[in-house]
Amino acid sequence: MNTAVHDPQNILAAIADSDRFLIQQVFRPIGNEYRISIPTPGSTDEGRPLLFVKQKKLTIKEDIRFRLDPDADAHLFMIKSKTVFEFRGRHEVLDEHGQAIGVLEKDFGKSLLRSHWHVRDAAGVELFEAYEASWVVALVRRLAGLISDWLSALTWLPFNFVLMRDGAPVGTYRRVLGKLRDRYVLELGPEFEGDRRLVLAFAVALDSLQDR
């Protein structure tokens, strides 16, 4: 095995240098798992996995770790709830030493109509806010289950997000259609400035923490 492939500094450098990532959900009977890779330009096919993500189930605090190896205990960074049974939608992102990288925060008021999140760095500066790109899809997803049981399947309509800073778009997060398992492409524009670990944590949080 090429140990350089799993070297933390190599992985961090690859993450910092990329503006495009693919998040692939992995089917597991217990817990959510994901693989994060950098696809070839213009492709939505999975590239060589950089990170393997596991969400622990049946825990009183959310604990989602971004690992270099799916079977290893060591992790590069993680999402951790700030308190037991976090009701405010605030989750810390910590590095491998437990130092804060930033915070993911769901805006429950705005999310009543369409999902809305804020991502801040360790100093509390907002890197971006993100919300569902389509009002129509957002409303259909929320109303379908209330109107009729047979319409409840519409709550699983694919949802796409736009990442904004100071009123301008800095990235997108879009579902790849036609795939059995959830697969999303995260693209950052040249205007984006910030730690890409926070963006990857946000991307996984959308699927694993958000109540659709």
SENU-906096 format. One record per residue (C-alpha): residue number from 1; x, y, z. Coordinates in Angstrom, 3 decimals, padded with zeros to 6 digits, always signed. Each point is the difference from the previous one (the first is absolute). Layout:
! residues N
+-----+----------+----------+----------+
! num !       c1 !       c2 !       c3 !
+-----+----------+----------+----------+
! NUM !        X !        Y !        Z !
...
+-----+----------+----------+----------+
! end
This chain:
! residues 212
+-----+----------+----------+----------+
! num !       c1 !       c2 !       c3 !
+-----+----------+----------+----------+
!   1 ! +000.000 ! +000.000 ! +000.000 !
!   2 ! +001.222 ! +003.485 ! -000.806 !
!   3 ! +000.104 ! +001.647 ! +003.422 !
!   4 ! +000.335 ! +003.431 ! -001.600 !
!   5 ! -003.586 ! -000.335 ! -001.203 !
!   6 ! -001.192 ! +000.083 ! +003.622 !
!   7 ! +002.473 ! +002.599 ! +001.239 !
!   8 ! -001.984 ! +002.733 ! +001.794 !
!   9 ! +002.040 ! +002.844 ! -001.467 !
!  10 ! -000.479 ! -001.316 ! -003.533 !
!  11 ! -003.750 ! -000.263 ! +000.534 !
!  12 ! -000.235 ! +003.474 ! +001.529 !
!  13 ! +001.969 ! +001.423 ! -002.922 !
!  14 ! -002.289 ! -001.736 ! -002.508 !
!  15 ! -003.076 ! +001.385 ! +001.771 !
!  16 ! +001.440 ! +003.528 ! +000.139 !
!  17 ! +000.886 ! -000.067 ! -003.715 !
!  18 ! -003.356 ! -001.268 ! -001.293 !
!  19 ! -003.147 ! +001.950 ! -000.831 !
!  20 ! -002.085 ! -003.072 ! -000.879 !
!  21 ! -000.906 ! -003.001 ! +002.147 !
!  22 ! -002.336 ! -002.976 ! -000.255 !
!  23 ! -001.813 ! -001.265 ! +003.099 !
!  24 ! -001.223 ! -003.586 ! -000.423 !
!  25 ! -002.342 ! -001.603 ! +002.512 !
!  26 ! +000.890 ! -003.601 ! +000.856 !
!  27 ! -002.763 ! -002.446 ! +000.889 !
!  28 ! +000.306 ! -001.314 ! +003.531 !
!  29 ! -002.805 ! -001.571 ! +002.086 !
!  30 ! +001.147 ! +001.917 ! +003.102 !
!  31 ! +001.220 ! +003.566 ! -000.214 !
!  32 ! +000.720 ! +002.352 ! -002.874 !
!  33 ! +003.256 ! -000.366 ! -001.889 !
!  34 ! +001.481 ! +002.041 ! -002.831 !
!  35 ! +003.038 ! +000.151 ! -002.235 !
!  36 ! +001.456 ! +003.318 ! -001.135 !
!  37 ! +002.056 ! +000.175 ! -003.168 !
!  38 ! +001.192 ! +002.446 ! -002.629 !
!  39 ! -001.610 ! -000.905 ! -003.340 !
!  40 ! +001.707 ! +000.617 ! -003.318 !
!  41 ! -000.923 ! +003.366 ! -001.578 !
!  42 ! -003.515 ! -000.050 ! -001.463 !
!  43 ! -000.805 ! -003.456 ! +001.427 !
!  44 ! -002.462 ! -001.040 ! +002.680 !
!  45 ! +001.634 ! -003.402 ! +000.437 !
!  46 ! +001.751 ! -000.748 ! +003.238 !
!  47 ! +003.736 ! +000.593 ! +000.099 !
!  48 ! +002.564 ! -001.496 ! +002.358 !
!  49 ! -001.462 ! +000.340 ! +003.505 !
!  50 ! +001.770 ! +002.519 ! +002.200 !
!  51 ! -002.177 ! -000.245 ! +003.090 !
!  52 ! -002.312 ! -002.582 ! +001.523 !
!  53 ! -002.760 ! +001.317 ! +002.240 !
!  54 ! -001.949 ! -001.825 ! +002.682 !
!  55 ! -002.876 ! +001.255 ! +002.123 !
!  56 ! -000.345 ! -001.759 ! +003.316 !
!  57 ! -003.561 ! -001.034 ! +000.755 !
!  58 ! -001.794 ! -000.190 ! +003.328 !
!  59 ! +002.273 ! +002.584 ! +001.613 !
!  60 ! -001.123 ! +002.919 ! +002.151 !
!  61 ! +002.344 ! +002.311 ! -001.912 !
!  62 ! +000.534 ! +000.060 ! -003.740 !
!  63 ! +003.425 ! -001.399 ! -000.861 !
!  64 ! +000.896 ! -000.041 ! -003.694 !
!  65 ! +003.624 ! -000.724 ! -000.859 !
!  66 ! +001.865 ! +000.591 ! -003.238 !
!  67 ! +002.547 ! -002.797 ! -000.213 !
!  68 ! +002.917 ! -000.781 ! -002.302 !
!  69 ! -000.848 ! -003.695 ! +000.096 !
!  70 ! -003.481 ! -001.524 ! +000.458 !
!  71 ! +001.253 ! -002.486 ! +002.587 !
!  72 ! +002.338 ! +002.286 ! +001.935 !
!  73 ! -000.806 ! +001.837 ! +003.208 !
!  74 ! +002.096 ! +003.047 ! -000.858 !
!  75 ! -001.827 ! +002.903 ! -001.602 !
!  76 ! +000.975 ! +003.223 ! -001.753 !
!  77 ! -002.920 ! +002.067 ! +001.316 !
!  78 ! -003.477 ! -000.523 ! +001.404 !
!  79 ! -003.457 ! +001.450 ! +000.668 !
!  80 ! -000.977 ! +000.062 ! +003.661 !
!  81 ! -003.164 ! +001.343 ! +001.648 !
!  82 ! +000.740 ! +002.770 ! +002.472 !
!  83 ! -002.421 ! -001.372 ! +002.600 !
!  84 ! -001.907 ! -003.195 ! +000.757 !
!  85 ! -003.095 ! -000.230 ! -002.226 !
!  86 ! +000.852 ! +003.128 ! -001.990 !
!  87 ! -003.324 ! +001.725 ! -000.736 !
!  88 ! +001.403 ! +003.261 ! -001.351 !
!  89 ! +001.546 ! -001.628 ! -003.030 !
!  90 ! +003.531 ! +001.095 ! +000.971 !
!  91 ! +002.803 ! -002.459 ! -000.673 !
!  92 ! +003.725 ! +000.589 ! +000.425 !
!  93 ! +002.570 ! -001.113 ! -002.546 !
!  94 ! +003.219 ! -001.083 ! +001.720 !
!  95 ! +003.399 ! -000.976 ! -001.369 !
!  96 ! +001.799 ! -003.229 ! +000.874 !
!  97 ! +001.271 ! +001.589 ! +003.235 !
!  98 ! -003.455 ! +001.135 ! +001.130 !
!  99 ! +000.638 ! +003.648 ! -000.844 !
! 100 ! -002.918 ! +001.946 ! -001.460 !
! 101 ! -000.005 ! +000.655 ! -003.753 !
! 102 ! -003.455 ! +001.537 ! -000.098 !
! 103 ! -003.723 ! -000.438 ! +000.591 !
! 104 ! -002.924 ! -001.238 ! -002.107 !
! 105 ! -003.312 ! +001.567 ! +000.998 !
! 106 ! -003.462 ! -000.692 ! -001.371 !
! 107 ! -002.335 ! +003.015 ! -000.085 !
! 108 ! -003.242 ! -001.599 ! +001.183 !
! 109 ! -002.134 ! +003.079 ! -000.655 !
! 110 ! +000.958 ! +000.330 ! -003.654 !
! 111 ! +000.067 ! -003.787 ! -000.404 !
! 112 ! -003.748 ! -000.235 ! +000.542 !
! 113 ! -000.429 ! +000.865 ! -003.692 !
! 114 ! +003.329 ! -001.099 ! -001.433 !
! 115 ! +003.082 ! -001.335 ! +001.734 !
! 116 ! +002.468 ! +002.688 ! +001.015 !
! 117 ! +003.428 ! -000.388 ! +001.616 !
! 118 ! +002.843 ! +002.251 ! +001.174 !
! 119 ! +003.637 ! -001.101 ! +000.043 !
! 120 ! +002.472 ! +001.950 ! +002.138 !
! 121 ! +003.703 ! -000.331 ! +000.661 !
! 122 ! +001.582 ! -000.443 ! +003.435 !
! 123 ! -000.060 ! +003.777 ! +000.578 !
! 124 ! -003.735 ! +000.158 ! -000.694 !
! 125 ! +000.369 ! +001.666 ! -003.406 !
! 126 ! -002.623 ! -001.241 ! -002.460 !
! 127 ! +001.647 ! -001.689 ! -002.986 !
! 128 ! -003.281 ! -000.532 ! -001.795 !
! 129 ! -003.692 ! -000.656 ! +000.401 !
! 130 ! -001.684 ! -002.743 ! -001.995 !
! 131 ! -003.594 ! -000.671 ! -000.927 !
! 132 ! -002.057 ! -002.127 ! -002.357 !
! 133 ! +000.287 ! +001.395 ! -003.497 !
! 134 ! -003.652 ! -000.595 ! -000.950 !
! 135 ! -002.949 ! +001.380 ! +001.976 !
! 136 ! -002.331 ! -002.310 ! -001.937 !
! 137 ! +001.864 ! -003.201 ! +000.847 !
! 138 ! +000.400 ! +001.113 ! +003.611 !
! 139 ! -003.734 ! +000.618 ! +000.430 !
! 140 ! -001.012 ! -003.211 ! -001.790 !
! 141 ! +002.301 ! -002.008 ! +002.239 !
! 142 ! -001.577 ! +001.515 ! +003.111 !
! 143 ! -003.629 ! -000.092 ! -001.055 !
! 144 ! -000.120 ! -003.373 ! -001.748 !
! 145 ! -000.019 ! -002.064 ! +003.187 !
! 146 ! -002.628 ! +002.231 ! +001.604 !
! 147 ! -002.456 ! -000.141 ! -002.881 !
! 148 ! -000.125 ! -003.725 ! -000.655 !
! 149 ! +001.843 ! -003.191 ! +000.886 !
! 150 ! +000.404 ! -000.955 ! -003.633 !
! 151 ! +001.693 ! +003.327 ! -000.658 !
! 152 ! +002.527 ! -000.579 ! +002.784 !
! 153 ! +002.467 ! -001.418 ! -002.539 !
! 154 ! +000.402 ! +003.548 ! -001.306 !
! 155 ! +001.738 ! +000.932 ! +003.241 !
! 156 ! +003.008 ! -001.825 ! -001.445 !
! 157 ! +000.280 ! +002.267 ! -003.007 !
! 158 ! +003.654 ! +000.865 ! -000.578 !
! 159 ! +000.992 ! +003.267 ! +001.550 !
! 160 ! +002.725 ! +002.361 ! -001.169 !
! 161 ! +001.649 ! +002.727 ! +002.025 !
! 162 ! +001.652 ! +003.284 ! -000.872 !
! 163 ! +002.807 ! +001.382 ! +002.157 !
! 164 ! -000.036 ! +003.789 ! +000.420 !
! 165 ! +002.263 ! +002.605 ! +001.582 !
! 166 ! -000.805 ! +003.706 ! +000.150 !
! 167 ! -002.859 ! -000.563 ! -002.449 !
! 168 ! +002.134 ! -001.669 ! -002.653 !
! 169 ! +000.210 ! -003.733 ! -000.852 !
! 170 ! +003.236 ! -001.756 ! +000.935 !
! 171 ! -001.006 ! -003.610 ! -000.622 !
! 172 ! -002.671 ! -002.625 ! -000.684 !
! 173 ! -000.919 ! -003.408 ! +001.358 !
! 174 ! -002.044 ! -002.101 ! -002.422 !
! 175 ! -001.475 ! -003.491 ! -000.044 !
! 176 ! +001.129 ! -002.267 ! -002.823 !
! 177 ! -003.192 ! -001.396 ! -001.504 !
! 178 ! -000.443 ! -003.583 ! -001.149 !
! 179 ! +001.986 ! -001.580 ! +002.829 !
! 180 ! -001.379 ! -002.527 ! +002.505 !
! 181 ! +001.954 ! +001.412 ! +002.915 !
! 182 ! +000.294 ! +003.694 ! +000.791 !
! 183 ! +002.862 ! +001.573 ! -001.913 !
! 184 ! +000.739 ! +003.721 ! +000.080 !
! 185 ! +002.463 ! +002.270 ! -001.765 !
! 186 ! +001.367 ! +002.930 ! +001.999 !
! 187 ! +001.475 ! +002.788 ! -002.119 !
! 188 ! +001.703 ! +003.127 ! +001.330 !
! 189 ! +000.480 ! +003.134 ! -002.035 !
! 190 ! +003.208 ! +002.039 ! -000.177 !
! 191 ! -001.605 ! +002.472 ! +002.419 !
! 192 ! -000.054 ! -002.540 ! +002.828 !
! 193 ! +002.429 ! +000.636 ! +002.831 !
! 194 ! +000.157 ! -002.244 ! +003.021 !
! 195 ! +000.874 ! -003.403 ! +001.388 !
! 196 ! -001.345 ! -002.665 ! -002.329 !
! 197 ! -000.295 ! -002.417 ! +002.890 !
! 198 ! -002.934 ! +002.114 ! +001.202 !
! 199 ! -001.677 ! -000.235 ! -003.402 !
! 200 ! +000.405 ! -003.792 ! -000.080 !
! 201 ! -001.370 ! -000.230 ! +003.539 !
! 202 ! -002.981 ! +002.104 ! -001.047 !
! 203 ! -000.610 ! -002.204 ! -003.060 !
! 204 ! -000.138 ! -003.165 ! +002.104 !
! 205 ! -002.119 ! +001.722 ! +002.662 !
! 206 ! -002.668 ! +000.799 ! -002.590 !
! 207 ! -000.624 ! -003.698 ! -000.539 !
! 208 ! +000.738 ! -001.404 ! +003.436 !
! 209 ! -001.298 ! +002.679 ! +002.393 !
! 210 ! -002.773 ! +001.769 ! -001.883 !
! 211 ! -003.535 ! -001.222 ! +000.517 !
! 212 ! -001.311 ! +000.004 ! -003.561 !
+-----+----------+----------+----------+
! end
